[in-house]
Amino acid sequence: MKPILKHSFEAVSLLTTNNGMLDVTIVPAFNQPDWIIPSSLVLSVDDYHERTSSYDWQQQEVAVFHLLPEEQAPDKMIVLEGNTLEHRFALQTMGELRHLQARISEVKDIEVPEQLNNYQTLNDHEQLESINIDETEGRFSENDVLSYLFQTVMIDEKPYLVPDLDKIAHQLVDLDS
C-alpha cells in the first residue's frame, strides 16, 4: 500500500491581507464556539436538511464533518476547498453563516475556554475508549472538540474556534478510502 503524502498546509497564504484586514466566515457550531474559517475556502453553501456522511457536489463525492449533534436537524452543507481535489470536504450545520472583515490586530489568541475542557457528549464507555485510541493516533473525533482544535481566538469579545482543517480533511479522506 502506497503511503499518503501529507501536503504541508500553508494557512498564512489563506490569510491574505487587504489593508490589514482578514476576510473570514463564521460557521455556527453547537456545544462549542462558532468556527472561524477563511472565506476563500468556502466553495459552496447549500440548503441540505438530511444528516449524511458524504455529499455529492459538482460530480464529486465529499466527506462530511458534522457541527451539530445527531438529534439536531441540519439545514446547511458548506463545501470547503482542500489542499487537493480529494481533500475537499463539507461541514454540516444549522443556522446562518456570517461574513466578517476583521483587522489582523483585532484577532487575539486566547486560552481554550473552560467549557471546551469539560465538553463531552459521550453516551457510554465504548465511545470513551474509541476517543482515547483516536487521540493516541493523532486522529480526531467529532465528539471531542480538543481533538480537532487548532486555536481559539477572540474578536469583539466573542470567542471563536479555529479548526485544524488540514487534520480533518486528511482523516476524512483516509476514512473514505
Z-matrix of the N, CA and C atoms (Angstrom, degrees):
N
C 1 1.431
C 2 1.528 1 108.95
N 3 1.296 2 116.46 1 130.56
C 4 1.452 3 122.32 2 -178.26
C 5 1.534 4 109.85 3 -79.17
N 6 1.348 5 118.38 4 127.34
C 7 1.476 6 119.70 5 -179.55
C 8 1.527 7 110.44 6 -67.67
N 9 1.326 8 115.27 7 146.69
C 10 1.459 9 120.59 8 177.80
C 11 1.524 10 108.05 9 -81.62
N 12 1.306 11 115.76 10 124.04
C 13 1.457 12 120.04 11 177.29
C 14 1.515 13 108.41 12 -82.30
N 15 1.297 14 115.56 13 122.49
C 16 1.454 15 120.98 14 -178.41
C 17 1.515 16 109.49 15 -86.37
N 18 1.320 17 115.28 16 124.74
C 19 1.454 18 120.98 17 177.46
C 20 1.525 19 109.04 18 -73.48
N 21 1.286 20 116.44 19 140.44
C 22 1.451 21 120.79 20 176.67
C 23 1.526 22 108.20 21 -78.84
N 24 1.313 23 116.48 22 112.23
C 25 1.454 24 122.49 23 -175.23
C 26 1.523 25 109.94 24 -75.13
N 27 1.294 26 116.99 25 125.71
C 28 1.458 27 121.97 26 -178.55
C 29 1.526 28 109.49 27 -104.15
N 30 1.323 29 116.11 28 82.96
C 31 1.460 30 120.96 29 -177.01
C 32 1.526 31 111.92 30 -61.40
N 33 1.311 32 117.45 31 -30.40
C 34 1.459 33 120.38 32 -178.31
C 35 1.521 34 110.82 33 -59.31
N 36 1.327 35 117.13 34 -35.59
C 37 1.459 36 119.85 35 -179.05
C 38 1.525 37 111.53 36 -66.95
N 39 1.327 38 118.44 37 -22.14
C 40 1.456 39 121.55 38 178.55
C 41 1.514 40 111.94 39 -81.43
N 42 1.307 41 116.34 40 -17.62
C 43 1.448 42 120.92 41 -177.32
C 44 1.521 43 110.71 42 -99.23
N 45 1.310 44 114.70 43 37.43
C 46 1.455 45 119.47 44 178.92
C 47 1.520 46 109.06 45 -56.48
N 48 1.279 47 114.99 46 130.23
C 49 1.460 48 119.13 47 -175.11
C 50 1.513 49 111.56 48 -92.97
N 51 1.283 50 114.73 49 151.82
C 52 1.453 51 123.21 50 172.45
C 53 1.520 52 104.80 51 -129.83
N 54 1.328 53 116.23 52 99.29
C 55 1.458 54 121.44 53 -175.34
C 56 1.527 55 111.99 54 56.51
N 57 1.344 56 116.33 55 42.08
C 58 1.457 57 120.91 56 176.96
C 59 1.512 58 114.71 57 76.59
N 60 1.330 59 118.03 58 17.72
C 61 1.460 60 122.06 59 -177.45
C 62 1.527 61 110.80 60 -111.75
N 63 1.339 62 115.00 61 146.08
C 64 1.457 63 122.13 62 173.94
C 65 1.523 64 107.70 63 -108.49
N 66 1.331 65 116.56 64 136.13
C 67 1.457 66 121.89 65 176.36
C 68 1.523 67 107.41 66 -102.06
N 69 1.337 68 117.35 67 107.76
C 70 1.460 69 121.52 68 -174.69
C 71 1.527 70 110.51 69 -125.30
N 72 1.323 71 114.00 70 159.47
C 73 1.460 72 121.89 71 175.61
C 74 1.524 73 107.64 72 -116.99
N 75 1.320 74 115.86 73 132.90
C 76 1.455 75 122.61 74 177.54
C 77 1.533 76 106.87 75 -97.44
N 78 1.335 77 115.29 76 120.84
C 79 1.463 78 121.52 77 -178.11
C 80 1.523 79 108.16 78 -108.14
N 81 1.353 80 117.69 79 124.71
C 82 1.462 81 119.41 80 179.63
C 83 1.524 82 111.80 81 -64.90
N 84 1.325 83 115.11 82 135.15
C 85 1.461 84 121.98 83 178.82
C 86 1.523 85 107.68 84 -132.93
N 87 1.307 86 117.11 85 150.96
C 88 1.455 87 121.88 86 -177.15
C 89 1.517 88 110.25 87 -106.26
N 90 1.341 89 115.87 88 141.11
C 91 1.463 90 123.82 89 179.90
C 92 1.530 91 113.07 90 62.49
N 93 1.306 92 116.87 91 26.64
C 94 1.458 93 123.32 92 178.46
C 95 1.529 94 107.07 93 -167.53
N 96 1.335 95 117.85 94 165.26
C 97 1.466 96 118.14 95 175.66
C 98 1.524 97 110.61 96 -61.97
N 99 1.330 98 116.57 97 152.38
C 100 1.459 99 120.39 98 174.76
C 101 1.519 100 108.97 99 -59.36
N 102 1.332 101 115.29 100 150.40
C 103 1.464 102 120.97 101 179.88
C 104 1.516 103 109.82 102 -83.83
N 105 1.316 104 116.09 103 146.72
C 106 1.454 105 122.07 104 173.51
C 107 1.524 106 107.27 105 -121.95
N 108 1.336 107 115.24 106 123.27
C 109 1.463 108 120.21 107 -177.98
C 110 1.530 109 109.35 108 -134.38
N 111 1.316 110 118.05 109 153.08
C 112 1.462 111 120.01 110 176.74
C 113 1.532 112 110.37 111 -61.19
N 114 1.316 113 116.90 112 130.35
C 115 1.466 114 121.05 113 -178.53
C 116 1.526 115 112.28 114 -60.34
N 117 1.315 116 116.78 115 -27.51
C 118 1.464 117 120.12 116 -178.89
C 119 1.528 118 112.20 117 -65.90
N 120 1.330 119 118.54 118 -16.25
C 121 1.460 120 121.50 119 178.13
C 122 1.523 121 113.31 120 -83.22
N 123 1.322 122 117.83 121 -18.06
C 124 1.466 123 121.34 122 -176.33
C 125 1.529 124 109.13 123 -78.80
N 126 1.332 125 115.04 124 112.55
C 127 1.459 126 121.06 125 179.60
C 128 1.521 127 112.17 126 -90.02
N 129 1.340 128 115.96 127 -32.51
C 130 1.459 129 119.56 128 -174.70
C 131 1.518 130 109.59 129 -161.41
N 132 1.330 131 115.83 130 145.07
C 133 1.456 132 122.34 131 171.52
C 134 1.522 133 105.78 132 -128.11
N 135 1.338 134 115.76 133 114.52
C 136 1.458 135 121.07 134 -175.01
C 137 1.523 136 110.11 135 -121.48
N 138 1.344 137 115.89 136 147.42
C 139 1.456 138 120.33 137 170.35
C 140 1.519 139 107.75 138 -70.99
N 141 1.322 140 116.55 139 129.97
C 142 1.460 141 120.86 140 179.81
C 143 1.520 142 107.45 141 -156.26
N 144 1.339 143 116.75 142 118.94
C 145 1.463 144 121.19 143 -169.08
C 146 1.523 145 114.40 144 -110.14
N 147 1.301 146 118.04 145 15.74
C 148 1.456 147 121.93 146 -178.70
C 149 1.520 148 109.29 147 -124.66
N 150 1.321 149 117.49 148 131.96
C 151 1.467 150 120.18 149 177.61
C 152 1.526 151 108.89 150 -70.53
N 153 1.324 152 116.08 151 133.79
C 154 1.457 153 120.89 152 -177.19
C 155 1.514 154 110.15 153 -149.87
N 156 1.320 155 116.68 154 160.66
C 157 1.464 156 120.50 155 178.28
C 158 1.530 157 112.00 156 -100.97
N 159 1.339 158 116.88 157 -11.04
C 160 1.463 159 120.05 158 175.20
C 161 1.520 160 108.86 159 -144.45
N 162 1.315 161 115.74 160 156.16
C 163 1.464 162 121.72 161 -174.35
C 164 1.521 163 108.52 162 -139.40
N 165 1.331 164 116.25 163 131.76
C 166 1.461 165 121.12 164 176.65
C 167 1.520 166 108.75 165 -86.22
N 168 1.328 167 115.02 166 114.67
C 169 1.456 168 120.65 167 -179.35
C 170 1.525 169 108.27 168 -128.35
N 171 1.302 170 116.76 169 118.62
C 172 1.464 171 123.58 170 179.53
C 173 1.532 172 111.74 171 46.03
N 174 1.307 173 115.42 172 53.23
C 175 1.463 174 124.17 173 177.83
C 176 1.535 175 113.06 174 62.87
N 177 1.307 176 116.45 175 23.19
C 178 1.462 177 121.39 176 175.23
C 179 1.526 178 108.11 177 -128.69
N 180 1.317 179 116.07 178 133.15
C 181 1.455 180 119.98 179 176.30
C 182 1.526 181 107.97 180 -88.88
N 183 1.335 182 115.75 181 122.97
C 184 1.462 183 120.32 182 179.81
C 185 1.529 184 109.21 183 -116.76
N 186 1.317 185 115.79 184 143.77
C 187 1.460 186 121.86 185 177.49
C 188 1.525 187 109.01 186 -71.84
N 189 1.326 188 116.34 187 156.13
C 190 1.468 189 121.68 188 -174.92
C 191 1.522 190 110.45 189 -121.40
N 192 1.329 191 115.33 190 134.71
C 193 1.466 192 123.98 191 173.17
C 194 1.522 193 106.56 192 -108.55
N 195 1.326 194 117.59 193 134.02
C 196 1.465 195 122.10 194 -175.06
C 197 1.522 196 111.66 195 -101.64
N 198 1.328 197 115.55 196 132.16
C 199 1.461 198 122.12 197 178.97
C 200 1.524 199 112.25 198 -107.13
N 201 1.328 200 115.72 199 20.35
C 202 1.443 201 120.36 200 179.33
C 203 1.522 202 109.13 201 -147.42
N 204 1.328 203 116.92 202 155.73
C 205 1.471 204 119.86 203 -178.93
C 206 1.531 205 111.27 204 -64.64
N 207 1.329 206 115.30 205 158.45
C 208 1.468 207 120.61 206 -178.04
C 209 1.515 208 112.88 207 -56.99
N 210 1.319 209 117.49 208 -36.24
C 211 1.465 210 120.30 209 -176.92
C 212 1.527 211 113.08 210 -76.71
N 213 1.325 212 118.02 211 -10.44
C 214 1.460 213 122.68 212 -179.02
C 215 1.529 214 109.40 213 -88.91
N 216 1.320 215 117.50 214 133.41
C 217 1.466 216 122.05 215 179.89
C 218 1.530 217 110.22 216 -80.21
N 219 1.336 218 118.06 217 125.57
C 220 1.461 219 120.65 218 178.10
C 221 1.529 220 111.27 219 -78.57
N 222 1.326 221 116.18 220 163.06
C 223 1.460 222 119.67 221 171.59
C 224 1.529 223 112.91 222 -138.32
N 225 1.328 224 117.37 223 -2.59
C 226 1.467 225 121.15 224 -177.94
C 227 1.517 226 111.31 225 -133.44
N 228 1.337 227 114.11 226 145.00
C 229 1.457 228 122.17 227 170.39
C 230 1.526 229 105.05 228 -126.02
N 231 1.320 230 115.81 229 121.67
C 232 1.465 231 122.11 230 -176.97
C 233 1.518 232 107.37 231 -115.26
N 234 1.321 233 117.00 232 113.26
C 235 1.463 234 121.02 233 -179.55
C 236 1.524 235 108.24 234 -91.04
N 237 1.338 236 115.28 235 129.06
C 238 1.462 237 121.80 236 -178.22
C 239 1.525 238 111.12 237 -111.72
N 240 1.301 239 115.47 238 144.00
C 241 1.461 240 121.56 239 175.10
C 242 1.518 241 109.18 240 -69.58
N 243 1.318 242 115.83 241 148.40
C 244 1.457 243 121.47 242 177.12
C 245 1.511 244 110.32 243 -119.68
N 246 1.321 245 116.04 244 -178.39
C 247 1.468 246 120.67 245 177.35
C 248 1.514 247 111.00 246 -65.37
N 249 1.334 248 116.59 247 -29.53
C 250 1.462 249 123.04 248 175.96
C 251 1.525 250 106.80 249 -136.61
N 252 1.320 251 117.07 250 170.85
C 253 1.460 252 120.43 251 176.98
C 254 1.524 253 111.10 252 -58.17
N 255 1.336 254 116.18 253 -38.74
C 256 1.464 255 120.80 254 -179.23
C 257 1.522 256 112.83 255 -67.37
N 258 1.322 257 117.35 256 -22.45
C 259 1.463 258 121.04 257 -176.91
C 260 1.528 259 113.34 258 -95.58
N 261 1.324 260 117.02 259 10.13
C 262 1.465 261 118.96 260 170.67
C 263 1.525 262 107.64 261 -68.95
N 264 1.319 263 116.13 262 146.62
C 265 1.463 264 120.10 263 174.08
C 266 1.515 265 108.80 264 -150.79
N 267 1.327 266 115.52 265 172.44
C 268 1.456 267 120.87 266 -176.90
C 269 1.520 268 110.38 267 -121.35
N 270 1.317 269 114.46 268 152.73
C 271 1.459 270 122.31 269 172.98
C 272 1.521 271 107.11 270 -109.57
N 273 1.324 272 116.29 271 135.72
C 274 1.454 273 119.40 272 176.96
C 275 1.519 274 108.07 273 -114.08
N 276 1.337 275 115.63 274 127.01
C 277 1.458 276 120.58 275 -176.30
C 278 1.520 277 110.41 276 -152.05
N 279 1.319 278 115.57 277 -172.89
C 280 1.453 279 122.15 278 177.63
C 281 1.520 280 107.81 279 -135.78
N 282 1.306 281 116.90 280 137.16
C 283 1.461 282 121.22 281 177.75
C 284 1.513 283 111.66 282 116.89
N 285 1.298 284 114.23 283 176.75
C 286 1.460 285 120.66 284 -176.22
C 287 1.521 286 111.92 285 -89.90
N 288 1.322 287 115.73 286 137.37
C 289 1.463 288 120.99 287 172.31
C 290 1.519 289 107.97 288 -77.08
N 291 1.308 290 115.88 289 149.04
C 292 1.464 291 120.87 290 174.94
C 293 1.516 292 108.47 291 -121.71
N 294 1.302 293 116.39 292 142.98
C 295 1.460 294 121.26 293 176.42
C 296 1.522 295 107.31 294 -108.01
N 297 1.321 296 114.22 295 141.27
C 298 1.449 297 119.39 296 -174.69
C 299 1.518 298 109.06 297 -142.20
N 300 1.301 299 115.27 298 136.53
C 301 1.459 300 119.99 299 168.78
C 302 1.517 301 105.58 300 -109.70
N 303 1.313 302 115.40 301 120.35
C 304 1.460 303 120.39 302 -177.64
C 305 1.513 304 109.66 303 -124.14
N 306 1.302 305 115.53 304 143.61
C 307 1.460 306 119.84 305 173.01
C 308 1.522 307 107.87 306 -67.99
N 309 1.312 308 116.34 307 141.97
C 310 1.457 309 120.53 308 178.81
C 311 1.529 310 109.81 309 -55.22
N 312 1.327 311 116.70 310 -38.24
C 313 1.466 312 120.46 311 -178.53
C 314 1.529 313 112.78 312 -69.48
N 315 1.352 314 118.87 313 -15.65
C 316 1.461 315 122.29 314 179.13
C 317 1.528 316 112.44 315 -85.63
N 318 1.333 317 117.36 316 -12.79
C 319 1.461 318 121.51 317 -178.90
C 320 1.521 319 107.96 318 -92.16
N 321 1.325 320 116.01 319 112.72
C 322 1.460 321 121.68 320 -176.25
C 323 1.525 322 110.04 321 -110.98
N 324 1.330 323 116.67 322 130.58
C 325 1.463 324 120.71 323 172.34
C 326 1.519 325 107.67 324 -68.04
N 327 1.347 326 115.83 325 139.21
C 328 1.461 327 120.09 326 177.25
C 329 1.523 328 108.94 327 -132.64
N 330 1.329 329 115.18 328 163.26
C 331 1.460 330 121.25 329 174.35
C 332 1.520 331 108.50 330 -67.31
N 333 1.314 332 115.74 331 156.95
C 334 1.461 333 120.51 332 177.56
C 335 1.526 334 108.81 333 -60.89
N 336 1.346 335 118.22 334 124.54
C 337 1.466 336 119.87 335 179.19
C 338 1.530 337 111.45 336 -57.26
N 339 1.330 338 115.82 337 143.12
C 340 1.463 339 121.97 338 -175.73
C 341 1.527 340 112.58 339 -55.17
N 342 1.356 341 117.31 340 -36.83
C 343 1.469 342 118.74 341 -178.04
C 344 1.528 343 111.63 342 -64.16
N 345 1.321 344 119.01 343 -24.60
C 346 1.473 345 120.39 344 177.42
C 347 1.518 346 110.96 345 -74.59
N 348 1.317 347 117.60 346 -33.07
C 349 1.464 348 120.28 347 177.10
C 350 1.521 349 111.17 348 -65.25
N 351 1.334 350 116.60 349 -29.01
C 352 1.459 351 121.16 350 -178.78
C 353 1.521 352 112.83 351 -99.03
N 354 1.328 353 118.45 352 -0.07
C 355 1.460 354 122.48 353 -173.90
C 356 1.521 355 111.55 354 -70.51
N 357 1.315 356 116.11 355 122.07
C 358 1.458 357 121.74 356 172.62
C 359 1.510 358 108.37 357 -153.05
N 360 1.320 359 116.12 358 132.59
C 361 1.464 360 120.40 359 173.81
C 362 1.515 361 108.73 360 -117.18
N 363 1.324 362 115.51 361 33.20
C 364 1.455 363 120.07 362 -175.07
C 365 1.525 364 110.44 363 -78.94
N 366 1.319 365 114.81 364 134.33
C 367 1.456 366 119.87 365 -178.37
C 368 1.515 367 112.70 366 -96.03
N 369 1.336 368 116.69 367 -27.30
C 370 1.455 369 117.58 368 -176.29
C 371 1.521 370 111.18 369 -152.13
N 372 1.306 371 115.33 370 172.69
C 373 1.463 372 122.40 371 -176.35
C 374 1.530 373 112.04 372 -62.96
N 375 1.347 374 118.35 373 -34.63
C 376 1.475 375 121.21 374 -179.76
C 377 1.517 376 111.38 375 -60.01
N 378 1.357 377 116.62 376 -43.88
C 379 1.451 378 119.12 377 179.46
C 380 1.525 379 110.71 378 -62.82
N 381 1.325 380 118.02 379 -40.26
C 382 1.455 381 121.80 380 179.27
C 383 1.524 382 110.34 381 -60.29
N 384 1.330 383 116.95 382 -44.75
C 385 1.461 384 120.37 383 178.90
C 386 1.514 385 111.31 384 -62.60
N 387 1.342 386 118.28 385 -41.98
C 388 1.466 387 120.16 386 -178.45
C 389 1.521 388 111.19 387 -66.03
N 390 1.333 389 117.73 388 -35.46
C 391 1.466 390 119.98 389 177.84
C 392 1.522 391 110.01 390 -67.72
N 393 1.323 392 117.83 391 -42.51
C 394 1.458 393 119.41 392 178.04
C 395 1.519 394 111.12 393 -60.46
N 396 1.321 395 117.60 394 -41.18
C 397 1.462 396 120.78 395 176.83
C 398 1.519 397 109.90 396 -62.87
N 399 1.342 398 116.63 397 -44.32
C 400 1.462 399 120.19 398 -179.93
C 401 1.520 400 111.12 399 -59.42
N 402 1.333 401 117.05 400 -42.64
C 403 1.464 402 119.61 401 -177.94
C 404 1.519 403 111.45 402 -65.06
N 405 1.324 404 117.77 403 -37.74
C 406 1.451 405 119.30 404 -178.68
C 407 1.520 406 111.26 405 -69.19
N 408 1.317 407 117.83 406 -24.39
C 409 1.457 408 121.31 407 177.87
C 410 1.526 409 111.37 408 -94.15
N 411 1.335 410 117.35 409 5.61
C 412 1.456 411 120.30 410 -179.80
C 413 1.511 412 112.80 411 75.29
N 414 1.316 413 117.77 412 19.86
C 415 1.449 414 121.77 413 -178.77
C 416 1.525 415 108.95 414 -97.48
N 417 1.324 416 115.84 415 160.74
C 418 1.454 417 119.67 416 177.99
C 419 1.521 418 110.23 417 -105.91
N 420 1.304 419 115.06 418 165.02
C 421 1.459 420 123.16 419 172.29
C 422 1.515 421 106.90 420 -132.40
N 423 1.324 422 117.09 421 136.53
C 424 1.465 423 120.07 422 177.70
C 425 1.520 424 110.95 423 -58.67
N 426 1.337 425 117.59 424 -23.92
C 427 1.456 426 122.11 425 -178.87
C 428 1.528 427 113.28 426 -85.11
N 429 1.318 428 117.91 427 -3.23
C 430 1.463 429 121.50 428 -176.73
C 431 1.527 430 109.15 429 -128.70
N 432 1.332 431 115.63 430 94.49
C 433 1.469 432 121.47 431 -175.75
C 434 1.530 433 111.45 432 -54.70
N 435 1.332 434 116.89 433 -40.85
C 436 1.461 435 119.65 434 -176.81
C 437 1.524 436 112.70 435 -63.75
N 438 1.337 437 117.36 436 -20.25
C 439 1.466 438 120.00 437 -178.13
C 440 1.522 439 112.77 438 -75.93
N 441 1.333 440 118.98 439 -16.69
C 442 1.469 441 121.36 440 177.54
C 443 1.532 442 112.38 441 -126.44
N 444 1.311 443 116.79 442 11.05
C 445 1.457 444 122.18 443 178.49
C 446 1.525 445 110.09 444 -76.50
N 447 1.326 446 116.71 445 127.86
C 448 1.463 447 120.81 446 173.81
C 449 1.526 448 109.44 447 -96.04
N 450 1.339 449 116.33 448 -46.33
C 451 1.465 450 121.06 449 -177.01
C 452 1.519 451 107.92 450 -163.69
N 453 1.307 452 116.86 451 154.09
C 454 1.458 453 120.96 452 168.61
C 455 1.521 454 107.47 453 -113.07
N 456 1.329 455 115.13 454 140.30
C 457 1.460 456 120.96 455 -178.10
C 458 1.522 457 109.36 456 -132.98
N 459 1.326 458 114.47 457 162.80
C 460 1.453 459 121.09 458 177.83
C 461 1.522 460 107.86 459 -123.41
N 462 1.349 461 115.22 460 132.13
C 463 1.461 462 121.78 461 173.31
C 464 1.522 463 106.14 462 -133.33
N 465 1.315 464 117.15 463 126.68
C 466 1.469 465 121.96 464 -178.73
C 467 1.534 466 111.87 465 50.88
N 468 1.323 467 116.22 466 45.93
C 469 1.469 468 123.42 467 176.34
C 470 1.527 469 113.74 468 65.54
N 471 1.318 470 117.89 469 17.21
C 472 1.472 471 121.15 470 178.10
C 473 1.527 472 108.84 471 -120.19
N 474 1.360 473 116.76 472 128.85
C 475 1.472 474 119.35 473 179.59
C 476 1.536 475 111.30 474 -79.21
N 477 1.318 476 115.07 475 145.62
C 478 1.459 477 122.55 476 175.98
C 479 1.518 478 108.82 477 -133.83
N 480 1.311 479 115.47 478 154.31
C 481 1.452 480 122.10 479 177.61
C 482 1.523 481 108.89 480 -102.38
N 483 1.306 482 116.37 481 128.84
C 484 1.464 483 121.97 482 172.25
C 485 1.528 484 105.60 483 -99.83
N 486 1.340 485 117.39 484 109.28
C 487 1.466 486 119.73 485 -176.83
C 488 1.517 487 111.53 486 -79.30
N 489 1.320 488 115.97 487 156.66
C 490 1.463 489 121.69 488 173.90
C 491 1.535 490 106.75 489 -84.73
N 492 1.323 491 116.65 490 81.26
C 493 1.457 492 122.08 491 -175.44
C 494 1.522 493 112.33 492 -61.73
N 495 1.315 494 116.40 493 -34.23
C 496 1.464 495 120.25 494 179.35
C 497 1.531 496 110.12 495 -64.22
N 498 1.312 497 117.24 496 -44.85
C 499 1.466 498 121.96 497 179.03
C 500 1.533 499 110.50 498 -62.88
N 501 1.324 500 116.42 499 -45.10
C 502 1.459 501 120.63 500 179.59
C 503 1.523 502 110.54 501 -61.98
N 504 1.332 503 117.20 502 -47.84
C 505 1.465 504 120.66 503 -178.49
C 506 1.519 505 111.57 504 -60.40
N 507 1.312 506 117.40 505 -46.65
C 508 1.465 507 120.00 506 -177.88
C 509 1.525 508 111.62 507 -65.69
N 510 1.326 509 117.58 508 -40.10
C 511 1.463 510 118.66 509 179.25
C 512 1.525 511 110.69 510 -68.73
N 513 1.336 512 118.51 511 -41.89
C 514 1.461 513 120.15 512 179.57
C 515 1.531 514 110.82 513 -62.59
N 516 1.317 515 117.45 514 -39.52
C 517 1.476 516 120.65 515 178.71
C 518 1.507 517 109.68 516 -66.89
N 519 1.334 518 118.01 517 -42.86
C 520 1.459 519 122.01 518 178.72
C 521 1.530 520 110.96 519 -61.17
N 522 1.336 521 117.02 520 -42.42
C 523 1.453 522 120.59 521 -179.56
C 524 1.531 523 111.89 522 -69.00
N 525 1.324 524 115.17 523 -33.16
C 526 1.462 525 121.87 524 -178.40
C 527 1.516 526 112.24 525 -75.16
N 528 1.336 527 116.81 526 -23.70
C 529 1.469 528 121.21 527 -175.93
C 530 1.512 529 111.83 528 -72.00
